[in-house]
């Protein structure tokens, strides 16, 4: 089977019995290919080794980390809430003192005069 296309010359499709043209052996390209394959093999080996090391380190870290019981977690949460409430109470006390002092300054009275009255 022959196909001729006349656009910029002649294009022939090789017949099944006719071998396709092979490139001549290029030793430089051959060395590059060998080096490239070697590089990818080494890289894959190193990446696999690092992944295994990271997985082992993560497993060791998880094993070394103590787990807390639900009771311990509940106790810590209650302590955190109580600390937050105490902070809010102190803030509110300071805010009220400030407002009281401002009101007294506007009225021209001292804070001790209102407390004794």
ZATI-28948 format. One line per field, with one value per residue: x, y, z of N, C-alpha, C in turn; residue number from 0; residue in one letter. Coordinates in pm, whole numbers, plus 32768, in hexadecimal, padded with zeros to 4 digits. Last residue first. Layout:
residues N
n_east (X, ...)
n_north (Y, ...)
n_up (Z, ...)
ca_east (X, ...)
ca_north (Y, ...)
ca_up (Z, ...)
c_east (X, ...)
c_north (Y, ...)
c_up (Z, ...)
resi (NUM, ...)
resn (a, ...)
***
This chain:
residues 117
n_east (772B, 781E, 782C, 7826, 791B, 79DA, 79DD, 7954, 78A7, 786B, 77F4, 78D2, 794E, 788F, 78A6, 79B0, 799F, 78F1, 7993, 7A5F, 79D2, 7977, 7A6D, 7ABE, 79F0, 7A19, 7B13, 7ACF, 7A1C, 7AC5, 7B76, 7AC2, 7A82, 7B7D, 7B99, 7ABE, 7B11, 7BF6, 7B84, 7AE6, 7BB1, 7C34, 7B62, 7B3E, 7C38, 7C2B, 7B54, 7BB3, 7D1C, 7E15, 7F43, 8090, 8161, 81E4, 814D, 8172, 8284, 828C, 81FD, 82AC, 8389, 831D, 82E4, 83E7, 845A, 83BE, 8408, 851A, 8507, 8487, 854A, 861A, 85A3, 8572, 867E, 86E1, 863A, 867B, 878F, 877E, 86FF, 87C7, 889E, 882D, 8807, 8910, 8978, 88E1, 893E, 8A43, 8A29, 892E, 88EA, 87F6, 86A1, 8604, 84E6, 8437, 843F, 8334, 824D, 8196, 8220, 821B, 819D, 823C, 8215, 82C3, 8292, 81C8, 80E8, 8077, 8087, 8046, 8063, 8046, 8055)
n_north (9677, 95FF, 95E8, 96E9, 9743, 96B6, 9721, 9871, 992A, 998F, 9911, 98BF, 9818, 974F, 96E0, 9684, 95C5, 9512, 94BC, 943C, 9373, 92DF, 927F, 91DF, 911C, 90AF, 9036, 8F7A, 8ED9, 8E78, 8DDF, 8D20, 8CA2, 8C30, 8B7B, 8AD4, 8A65, 89D8, 891E, 888F, 8822, 877C, 86C7, 8652, 85D3, 851B, 8480, 840F, 8412, 844D, 83AD, 841B, 83D1, 82F5, 82AF, 838F, 8374, 8284, 82D1, 8392, 82F5, 824E, 830D, 836A, 827B, 8259, 833D, 830C, 822C, 82A1, 8359, 82A6, 821B, 82EC, 8336, 824F, 824E, 8344, 8316, 8245, 82C7, 8386, 82E0, 826A, 8352, 83A6, 82D1, 82F3, 83E9, 8397, 82D2, 8287, 81CC, 825D, 8203, 814D, 8143, 800D, 7F07, 7E89, 7E03, 7EDA, 800C, 815D, 825E, 8376, 84A6, 859A, 86FA, 877D, 86EF, 85E3, 84AA, 8360, 8224, 80D0, 7F8B)
n_up (A7F4, A7CB, A6B5, A65E, A6BF, A63A, A539, A537, A43A, A345, A27A, A1E9, A2A3, A2B8, A1B7, A1C3, A28D, A213, A140, A1D1, A254, A177, A118, A1EE, A1E3, A0E6, A110, A1D1, A138, A06F, A10B, A168, A076, A037, A10A, A0D1, 9FDA, A02D, A0DB, A025, 9F84, A03B, A06F, 9F73, 9F55, A024, 9FCA, 9EDD, 9EEE, 9DFC, 9DA5, 9D74, 9C6C, 9C09, 9B2C, 9A8B, 9A5D, 99CF, 98EA, 9886, 984C, 9784, 96BE, 9687, 9621, 953B, 94AF, 9485, 93DA, 92FE, 92AF, 9268, 9192, 90DF, 90AA, 902C, 8F47, 8ED1, 8E94, 8DDC, 8D08, 8CCE, 8C81, 8B9B, 8B00, 8ADE, 8A50, 895F, 8908, 88CD, 8805, 8738, 861D, 8542, 8549, 8447, 8381, 8388, 8293, 81DC, 8208, 8220, 819C, 8208, 8144, 80C2, 802E, 7F76, 7F79, 800B, 7F94, 7F2E, 7FA7, 7F6B, 7FE8, 7FA3, 8000)
ca_east (76A3, 77F7, 7834, 77B4, 78A1, 79C8, 79AD, 79C4, 78AF, 78BD, 779C, 786F, 7995, 78AB, 7826, 7989, 79F6, 78C8, 7916, 7A7E, 7A1C, 7915, 7A1A, 7B0E, 7A08, 799C, 7B05, 7B2E, 79EF, 7A53, 7BA9, 7B06, 7A1A, 7B41, 7BFC, 7AC1, 7A97, 7C01, 7BE5, 7AA6, 7B4E, 7C7B, 7B9B, 7ACF, 7C0F, 7C92, 7B48, 7B46, 7C9B, 7DCB, 7EB9, 802C, 8103, 821F, 8158, 80EC, 8251, 82D0, 81CA, 8224, 8395, 834D, 8277, 8382, 8491, 83BB, 837C, 84F0, 854B, 8446, 84C7, 862D, 85D3, 8502, 8621, 871B, 863C, 85F3, 8765, 87C3, 86BE, 8741, 88AA, 8857, 8794, 88AF, 89AC, 88D7, 88B1, 8A2A, 8A5E, 8972, 890F, 8879, 8709, 8631, 856F, 843C, 845D, 83A8, 82C5, 81AE, 81CE, 8261, 8184, 821F, 8210, 827A, 82DE, 8252, 80DD, 80CA, 804D, 8096, 8017, 8095, 8000)
ca_north (96AB, 961C, 956E, 9694, 9785, 9695, 9698, 9816, 98EA, 99DF, 9948, 9915, 988F, 97A2, 971C, 96E9, 9639, 9553, 9503, 94AA, 93D7, 9323, 92D3, 9253, 916D, 90F5, 909F, 8FE4, 8F1E, 8ECD, 8E4E, 8D78, 8CE8, 8C93, 8BE5, 8B20, 8AB7, 8A42, 897F, 88D6, 887C, 87EB, 8717, 869C, 863B, 8583, 84C7, 8470, 83D0, 8479, 83CD, 83DB, 8434, 8338, 824F, 836F, 83EB, 828F, 8265, 83B9, 8361, 8215, 82BD, 83C5, 82BA, 81F3, 832A, 837D, 8220, 8234, 8388, 8308, 81D2, 82A0, 8394, 827C, 81DC, 832D, 8384, 8230, 8255, 83B0, 8339, 8215, 82FF, 83FC, 82EC, 8276, 83DD, 8401, 82AE, 82FE, 81C5, 8221, 8267, 8156, 8174, 809D, 7F3A, 7EE1, 7DB4, 7E7E, 7F94, 80DE, 8210, 82E8, 8463, 851C, 8684, 87AE, 8778, 8646, 852E, 83D1, 82A1, 8149, 8000)
ca_up (A7F9, A855, A706, A63C, A6EF, A6C7, A54A, A545, A4BE, A39D, A2E2, A1A8, A275, A32D, A1E4, A160, A2A0, A290, A123, A176, A2A2, A1CD, A0C2, A1C7, A25C, A101, A0AA, A1F0, A1B3, A04C, A0BB, A1C8, A0C3, 9FDE, A0F8, A14E, 9FE3, 9FC9, A10E, A094, 9F48, 9FFE, A0DC, 9FB0, 9EF7, A025, A04A, 9ED7, 9F01, 9E71, 9D84, 9DC9, 9C9F, 9C7C, 9B98, 9ABB, 9AA2, 9A51, 993F, 98AD, 98AE, 9802, 96F7, 96BD, 969B, 95A5, 94D4, 94D8, 945A, 9346, 92DB, 92D5, 9208, 9115, 90E6, 90AB, 8FA2, 8F00, 8EEC, 8E5B, 8D4A, 8CF5, 8CF5, 8C0C, 8B26, 8B21, 8AD6, 89AA, 8931, 892F, 8888, 8769, 86AA, 855B, 855C, 84D0, 838E, 8396, 8319, 81D4, 81F1, 828F, 818D, 81F4, 81BD, 80B0, 80B0, 7F75, 7F57, 8004, 7FC5, 7EEA, 7FC1, 7F3E, 7FF0, 7F9A, 8000)
c_east (763C, 7767, 7807, 77B5, 7828, 7948, 7997, 798E, 7924, 78C7, 77EA, 7818, 7935, 78F4, 783C, 7907, 79D2, 791B, 78E6, 7A01, 7A37, 7959, 79B6, 7ABD, 7A54, 79AA, 7A88, 7B23, 7A4C, 7A22, 7B38, 7B3E, 7A57, 7AD5, 7BC3, 7B25, 7A98, 7B88, 7BF4, 7B04, 7B09, 7C1B, 7BE4, 7B02, 7B9F, 7C6E, 7BAF, 7B35, 7C2D, 7D45, 7E6F, 7F9F, 809B, 81BF, 818D, 80F0, 81C6, 829B, 820A, 81E7, 830C, 8357, 82A0, 830F, 842C, 83EF, 836F, 845F, 8521, 8483, 847C, 85A7, 85E2, 852A, 85AB, 86BB, 8671, 85EB, 86DA, 8798, 86FA, 86F9, 8822, 8861, 87B7, 8837, 894B, 8907, 889C, 899C, 8A45, 89A6, 895E, 8899, 878E, 869E, 8592, 84CD, 8463, 83C6, 8343, 822F, 81F4, 81FF, 81C8, 820C, 81E8, 8285, 8285, 82A6, 8168, 80B0, 80AC, 8049, 8074, 803A, 8059)
c_north (9642, 9649, 9587, 9617, 972E, 96D3, 9674, 9788, 988D, 99A7, 999D, 9959, 98F0, 9822, 9779, 972E, 96A7, 95D0, 9550, 94FD, 9452, 938E, 9323, 92B4, 91EC, 914F, 90F2, 9058, 8F91, 8F1B, 8EAF, 8DF3, 8D4A, 8CE4, 8C55, 8B94, 8B0D, 8A9F, 89F4, 8940, 88CD, 8852, 8791, 86F7, 8692, 85F6, 8538, 84C0, 8439, 8432, 83EF, 8408, 83F0, 839E, 8292, 830F, 83D1, 8304, 826A, 8350, 838C, 827E, 8280, 837A, 831A, 822D, 82C4, 836F, 8291, 8225, 831E, 8339, 8230, 8254, 834C, 82DA, 8206, 82B7, 836A, 829B, 823B, 8340, 8365, 8269, 82A6, 83AB, 8343, 828B, 835E, 83F9, 8319, 82E1, 8241, 8229, 8221, 81BF, 8180, 80C9, 7FD2, 7F19, 7E09, 7E2F, 7F34, 8069, 818A, 82A6, 83D4, 84DA, 8609, 8734, 87B8, 86D1, 8594, 8450, 8311, 81C2, 807B)
c_up (A802, A860, A793, A690, A6D0, A6FC, A5DE, A559, A4C0, A429, A345, A211, A232, A306, A25A, A189, A23E, A2A7, A19E, A15B, A24D, A222, A117, A172, A23A, A17D, A0C5, A18D, A1D5, A0C5, A099, A180, A126, A027, A0A1, A146, A05F, 9FCE, A0AE, A0CD, 9FB5, 9FC2, A0A4, A01F, 9F31, 9FC8, A052, 9F59, 9EF7, 9E75, 9E04, 9DA0, 9CF6, 9CBA, 9C17, 9B31, 9ADA, 9AA1, 99C9, 9909, 98E0, 986F, 977C, 96FD, 96D9, 9628, 9544, 9506, 94B9, 93D1, 9329, 9309, 927F, 9193, 9126, 90F4, 902B, 8F60, 8F25, 8EC0, 8DD3, 8D3F, 8D28, 8C8B, 8B9D, 8B53, 8B24, 8A3A, 8984, 8963, 88F3, 87F5, 86D0, 85F1, 856F, 84D7, 8420, 83A7, 831A, 825F, 81F0, 827D, 81FC, 81EE, 81A9, 8137, 8099, 7FFE, 7F5F, 7FE5, 7FC8, 7F22, 7F84, 7F5C, 7FC7, 7F9C, 8000)
resi (116, 115, 114, 113, 112, 111, 110, 109, 108, 107, 106, 105, 104, 103, 102, 101, 100, 99, 98, 97, 96, 95, 94, 93, 92, 91, 90, 89, 88, 87, 86, 85, 84, 83, 82, 81, 80, 79, 78, 77, 76, 75, 74, 73, 72, 71, 70, 69, 68, 67, 66, 65, 64, 63, 62, 61, 60, 59, 58, 57, 56, 55, 54, 53, 52, 51, 50, 49, 48, 47, 46, 45, 44, 43, 42, 41, 40, 39, 38, 37, 36, 35, 34, 33, 32, 31, 30, 29, 28, 27, 26, 25, 24, 23, 22, 21, 20, 19, 18, 17, 16, 15, 14, 13, 12, 11, 10, 9, 8, 7, 6, 5, 4, 3, 2, 1, 0)
resn (x, x, x, x, x, x, x, x, x, x, x, x, x, x, x, x, x, x, x, x, x, x, x, x, x, x, x, x, x, x, x, x, x, x, x, x, x, x, x, x, x, x, x, x, x, x, x, x, x, x, x, x, x, x, x, x, x, x, x, x, x, x, x, x, x, x, x, x, x, x, x, x, x, x, x, x, x, x, x, x, x, x, x, x, x, x, x, x, x, x, x, x, x, x, x, x, x, x, x, x, x, x, x, x, x, x, x, x, x, x, x, x, x, x, x, x, x)
***
